[in-house]
Amino acid sequence: MAKIENQAALMSTYARFPITITKGKGTYVWDDKNEMYLDFTSGIATCNLGHVPDPVAQKLHQQLDTLWHCSNLYEIPLQTKLAEELVLYSQFDQVFFCNSGAEANEAALKIARKYAKDHGHSERTSVVSFKDSFHGRTFATLSVTGQEKVQKGYEPLMPGVRSLNFNEESDLGKIHNGKTAAVLLELVQGEGGVNPAHKEWLHSLQDICQAYDILLMVDEVQTGMGRTGTLFAYEQYGIEPDVLTLAKGLGSGFPIGAMLAKTHVAKSFTPGTHGTTFGGNPLAAAAGVATLSEMTKPGFMKEVQKKAAFFKEQLEHLANQFSVIKKVKGMGFLIGIEVDMEAKELVTLLQEKHILTLTAGPKVLRILPPLTVTTEEINEFLQKFEEVLISIQKSK
Ligand SMILES: *Cc1c(COP(=O)(O)O)cnc(C)c1O
């Protein structure tokens, strides 16, 4: 068969930056020309312990020589251990492992329907989610994602999804309509602009869910694993969700996802009702165990909170000096800087100074340093960022 000439072998699902990253350590990555970059993206909130963190690397090396994979039809001690530790450090009772954030949310959406049926509510097949949310790229998870650009071209979407306004008091009355099985939300909308949920609104939402036995499911794929300054973001809100999903930071870059649930919900998954080949395999579980063990060391999160508070204070300081910054938002090391320009341009200008950042929508610069970032590295970022801001101000 003749091939189309000059056509890239990879499908073009990504608009990639013109940088080829070949190595990483801590907060730095190197490209194929051995140029060094300060990485304030953490592989999109994934390498939360920095690149190739020693304790996780050691555990993975060990596991590489022992057992890579065996099916979930057998006991996997490391998977059990990771589940036990997630249960210990959260308010959930049981865990299901998968490979990604989308799959974790799929599991949540599936258990919500099953839970409703198991409790005599087979009419409850609907899910409420929110505008500007992001929950993944599979059919079910793109259907609950509140962004048209993610859904366009893939219609018809999963039926029964209702999209309400995030942080909108007046929309709360629409949650219960007799058909709603669950509410799924991010506590800080990551991709959608770094928007934290308002505490009071969230508590009202929880009250409604509890009153009607609607499951409250939090997507902590991005906010989880220390990103917001506590192991899980829900801790800071003082809420008690029924279900929580994790992925990104759980394996420090080794693919693993998880769906955590309280016992009354978890009971709806029985042998044969859900499954996966790779989910929580020995390598993934090893990465998860080592990652969690680092983050739960005494004082680790305190240190993250201290550094994040310092960073935020300094960014606020820059916001007061430079009118291009409209607002500094976010929690912990999930930071959004709302700007009066195309955030993409800012990413490019910072890249020229060998600083990697992200956007969250057209007008928000998203900054996600690893939790292990040092004060020196934060200062390096601030200095380069200020240089960029000065050059923007001059060119105006
Ligand atoms: C990244 C992300 C997902 C999707 O995770 P994948 O591993 O890419 O499938 C889901 N929800 C949130 C909040 C995310 O940030």
The ligand as an SDF file (V2000), in Angstrom:
LIG
                    3D

 15 15  0  0  0  0  0  0  0  0999 V2000
   -6.7520   15.4690   33.6610 C   0  0  0  0  0  0  0  0  0  0  0  0
   -8.0880   15.3860   34.2450 C   0  0  0  0  0  0  0  0  0  0  0  0
   -8.9730   14.3300   33.9330 C   0  0  0  0  0  0  0  0  0  0  0  0
   -8.6570   13.2880   32.8850 C   0  0  0  0  0  0  0  0  0  0  0  0
   -7.5730   12.5060   33.2420 O   0  0  0  0  0  0  0  0  0  0  0  0
   -6.8810   11.5590   32.1290 P   0  0  0  0  0  0  0  0  0  0  0  0
   -5.8670   10.7970   32.9190 O   0  0  0  0  0  0  0  0  0  0  0  0
   -6.2910   12.4640   31.1020 O   0  0  0  0  0  0  0  0  0  0  0  0
   -7.9460   10.7050   31.5620 O   0  0  0  0  0  0  0  0  0  0  0  0
  -10.1770   14.2820   34.5900 C   0  0  0  0  0  0  0  0  0  0  0  0
  -10.5270   15.2140   35.4990 N   0  0  0  0  0  0  0  0  0  0  0  0
   -9.7120   16.2230   35.8220 C   0  0  0  0  0  0  0  0  0  0  0  0
  -10.1340   17.2050   36.8540 C   0  0  0  0  0  0  0  0  0  0  0  0
   -8.4690   16.3660   35.1920 C   0  0  0  0  0  0  0  0  0  0  0  0
   -7.6840   17.4010   35.4910 O   0  0  0  0  0  0  0  0  0  0  0  0
  1  2  1  0
  2  3  1  0
  2 14  2  0
  3  4  1  0
  3 10  2  0
  4  5  1  0
  5  6  1  0
  6  7  2  0
  6  8  1  0
  6  9  1  0
 10 11  1  0
 11 12  2  0
 12 13  1  0
 12 14  1  0
 14 15  1  0
M  END
$$$$
